Amino acid sequence: MKTAIVFYSMSGNTKYAAKKIALKAGADLIEIKPQKTYPDKGFRKFIWGGKSAFMGDTPKLLPYNFNADKYDLIVFGYPVWASNFTPPIKSFIKENKESISDKAFAVFACSMGGGAKKSIEKLKKYLQIKDFKATLSLIDPKDKPSEENEKKIDDFISKLEF
Ligand SMILES: Cc1cc2nc3c(=O)[nH]c(=O)nc-3n(C[C@H](O)[C@H](O)[C@H](O)COP(=O)(O)O)c2cc1C
């Protein structure tokens, strides 16, 4: 089974986890970025990113390389913003709606407080699927490395395999 990890990361935590999962699961990494970058410092980052997530924005993305035909499973990775999945992920799904409609999905979400559940429910609704193959919630895996996070990543990967 061929897997794509489609992720957005503002400050590296999601990217850190995405790389680990890709390496261990033998998956391809597809990093998506908005054309207009969000402020990533101080309070402005919470205000702009939070507002964008709350409003359900779909920002234009920079070009990325993704051929849906190559994959059976798509793993989404994102930082939780205002209890939601991040807008670039929403843009990606909107842009690829048709071509990914027959895929299996899994998701990992990074957050500061572990509040990923709501965002995962929202993503499930947006994808219009019954369930994810596997879900994973990590607390700032790059900034706060822990054995618990590593164990959770391994457990998540084991669920991705058929
Ligand atoms: C705009 C914004 C909103 C956030 N909202 C939440 C939130 O609702 N709950 C939470 O636990 N963490 C929240 N965070 C923290 C990030 O989800 C967390 O630090 C994550 O690990 C960052 O991932 P990254 O380094 O890949 O960007 C928010 C961060 C930003 C910038």
The ligand as an ORCA input file, in Angstrom:
! r2SCAN-3c Opt
* xyz 0 1
  C      -3.026     30.246     15.213
  C      -2.753     29.171     16.215
  C      -3.815     28.591     16.904
  C      -3.600     27.529     17.801
  N      -4.679     26.958     18.412
  C      -4.481     25.895     19.258
  C      -5.598     25.246     19.878
  O      -6.776     25.578     19.673
  N      -5.332     24.219     20.750
  C      -4.043     23.803     21.019
  O      -3.867     22.879     21.812
  N      -2.961     24.378     20.413
  C      -3.155     25.420     19.541
  N      -2.069     26.005     18.913
  C      -0.714     25.431     19.125
  C      -0.248     24.527     17.959
  O      -1.286     23.691     17.481
  C       0.913     23.627     18.403
  O       1.921     24.361     19.013
  C       1.476     22.785     17.250
  O       2.294     21.753     17.769
  C       2.306     23.622     16.283
  O       2.652     22.853     15.156
  P       3.691     23.390     14.045
  O       4.993     23.610     14.766
  O       3.764     22.285     13.054
  O       3.148     24.645     13.467
  C      -2.258     27.072     18.033
  C      -1.185     27.683     17.360
  C      -1.418     28.724     16.460
  C      -0.261     29.351     15.738
*
